[in-house]
Amino acid sequence: QVQLVESGGGLVQAGGSLRLSCVASGPIFSSYVMGWFRQAPGKEREFVAAISWSGGRTYYSDSKKGLFTISKDNAKNTVYLQMNSLKPEDTAVYYCAADRAYSGTYSIAGVYDYWGLGTQVTVSS
Protein backbone atom coordinates (compact mmCIF):
# COMPACT_ATOMS: atom_id res chain seq x y z
CA GLN A 1 0.00 0.00 0.00
CA VAL A 2 1.29 3.43 -0.94
CA GLN A 3 0.15 6.68 0.63
CA LEU A 4 0.65 9.97 -1.13
CA VAL A 5 0.67 13.35 0.59
CA GLU A 6 0.71 16.57 -1.40
CA SER A 7 1.85 19.95 -0.16
CA GLY A 8 2.88 23.32 -1.49
CA GLY A 9 -0.45 24.67 -2.67
CA GLY A 10 -1.68 28.12 -1.79
CA LEU A 11 -2.72 31.49 -3.12
CA VAL A 12 -0.57 33.16 -5.74
CA GLN A 13 -1.01 36.08 -8.11
CA ALA A 14 -1.22 35.54 -11.85
CA GLY A 15 2.24 35.23 -13.32
CA GLY A 16 3.63 33.75 -10.15
CA SER A 17 5.07 30.33 -9.39
CA LEU A 18 4.47 27.48 -7.00
CA ARG A 19 6.21 24.18 -6.38
CA LEU A 20 4.09 21.27 -5.29
CA SER A 21 5.52 18.25 -3.53
CA CYS A 22 4.20 14.72 -3.20
CA VAL A 23 5.76 12.45 -0.62
CA ALA A 24 5.12 8.74 -1.00
CA SER A 25 5.17 6.39 1.94
CA GLY A 26 5.46 2.73 1.16
CA PRO A 27 7.52 1.00 -1.50
CA ILE A 28 7.88 2.77 -4.82
CA PHE A 29 9.19 0.29 -7.33
CA SER A 30 11.03 1.03 -10.55
CA SER A 31 7.94 0.19 -12.60
CA TYR A 32 5.90 3.01 -11.11
CA VAL A 33 4.69 6.04 -12.99
CA MET A 34 3.92 9.10 -10.88
CA GLY A 35 1.45 11.67 -12.12
CA TRP A 36 -0.07 15.02 -11.32
CA PHE A 37 -3.70 15.76 -12.09
CA ARG A 38 -5.93 18.68 -11.27
CA GLN A 39 -9.62 19.26 -10.87
CA ALA A 40 -11.39 22.59 -10.94
CA PRO A 41 -14.93 23.02 -9.56
CA GLY A 42 -17.50 21.57 -11.92
CA LYS A 43 -14.87 20.06 -14.20
CA GLU A 44 -13.41 16.63 -14.73
CA ARG A 45 -10.04 15.61 -13.37
CA GLU A 46 -7.40 16.67 -15.86
CA PHE A 47 -3.94 15.26 -16.56
CA VAL A 48 -1.06 17.67 -15.98
CA ALA A 49 2.21 15.74 -16.00
CA ALA A 50 3.76 12.34 -15.29
CA ILE A 51 7.20 10.88 -14.73
CA SER A 52 8.53 7.33 -14.78
CA TRP A 53 10.12 6.41 -11.48
CA SER A 54 13.09 4.55 -12.89
CA GLY A 55 14.17 6.34 -16.07
CA GLY A 56 12.72 9.74 -15.27
CA ARG A 57 10.95 10.07 -18.61
CA THR A 58 8.48 12.92 -18.43
CA TYR A 59 5.13 13.54 -20.03
CA TYR A 60 3.05 16.72 -20.10
CA SER A 61 -0.32 17.90 -21.19
CA ASP A 62 0.03 19.97 -24.33
CA SER A 63 -1.22 23.07 -22.55
CA LYS A 64 1.37 22.92 -19.77
CA LYS A 65 4.44 21.82 -21.68
CA GLY A 66 7.14 24.42 -21.16
CA LEU A 67 5.33 26.02 -18.21
CA PHE A 68 5.22 23.20 -15.68
CA THR A 69 8.08 20.86 -14.82
CA ILE A 70 7.76 17.50 -13.10
CA SER A 71 10.74 16.02 -11.31
CA LYS A 72 11.53 13.48 -8.63
CA ASP A 73 13.92 12.65 -5.86
CA ASN A 74 14.12 8.89 -5.49
CA ALA A 75 16.01 9.10 -2.22
CA LYS A 76 13.21 11.15 -0.69
CA ASN A 77 10.38 9.27 -2.39
CA THR A 78 9.16 12.65 -3.55
CA VAL A 79 7.75 14.00 -6.79
CA TYR A 80 7.62 17.71 -7.52
CA LEU A 81 5.62 19.90 -9.84
CA GLN A 82 7.14 23.30 -10.54
CA MET A 83 4.48 25.61 -11.93
CA ASN A 84 5.47 28.87 -13.57
CA SER A 85 3.53 31.70 -15.21
CA LEU A 86 0.39 30.67 -13.40
CA LYS A 87 -2.96 31.87 -14.66
CA PRO A 88 -6.36 32.12 -12.94
CA GLU A 89 -7.52 29.13 -14.99
CA ASP A 90 -4.85 27.04 -13.26
CA THR A 91 -6.93 27.30 -10.08
CA ALA A 92 -7.80 23.77 -9.01
CA VAL A 93 -7.11 21.03 -6.51
CA TYR A 94 -3.92 19.31 -7.59
CA TYR A 95 -3.60 15.59 -6.98
CA CYS A 96 -0.62 13.28 -6.97
CA ALA A 97 -1.14 9.75 -8.25
CA ALA A 98 0.86 6.54 -8.65
CA ASP A 99 0.46 3.84 -11.27
CA ARG A 100 2.14 0.59 -10.20
CA ALA A 101 3.14 -0.22 -13.75
CA TYR A 102 2.87 1.65 -17.00
CA SER A 103 -0.61 0.85 -18.28
CA GLY A 104 -0.13 1.96 -21.86
CA THR A 105 -1.19 5.49 -21.05
CA TYR A 106 -0.20 8.06 -18.45
CA SER A 107 -2.90 10.67 -18.99
CA ILE A 108 -5.99 8.72 -17.92
CA ALA A 109 -6.87 9.02 -14.26
CA GLY A 110 -8.45 5.58 -14.17
CA VAL A 111 -5.17 3.73 -14.65
CA TYR A 112 -3.61 5.13 -11.49
CA ASP A 113 -3.75 2.95 -8.40
CA TYR A 114 -3.06 5.38 -5.59
CA TRP A 115 -4.11 8.98 -5.00
CA GLY A 116 -3.36 11.70 -2.53
CA LEU A 117 -6.00 13.93 -1.02
CA GLY A 118 -4.92 16.94 -3.06
CA THR A 119 -3.65 20.43 -2.44
CA GLN A 120 -5.51 23.59 -3.39
CA VAL A 121 -3.92 26.04 -5.79
CA THR A 122 -5.62 29.39 -6.24
CA VAL A 123 -4.37 31.92 -8.75
CA SER A 124 -5.74 35.43 -8.40
CA SER A 125 -6.01 37.86 -11.29
Secondary structure by P-SEA (a helix, b strand, c coil): cbbbbbcccccccccbbbbbbbbbcccccccbbbbbbbbccccccccccccccccbbbbbcccccccbbbbbcccccbbbbbbcccccccccbbbbbbbccccccccccccccccccbbbbbbcc
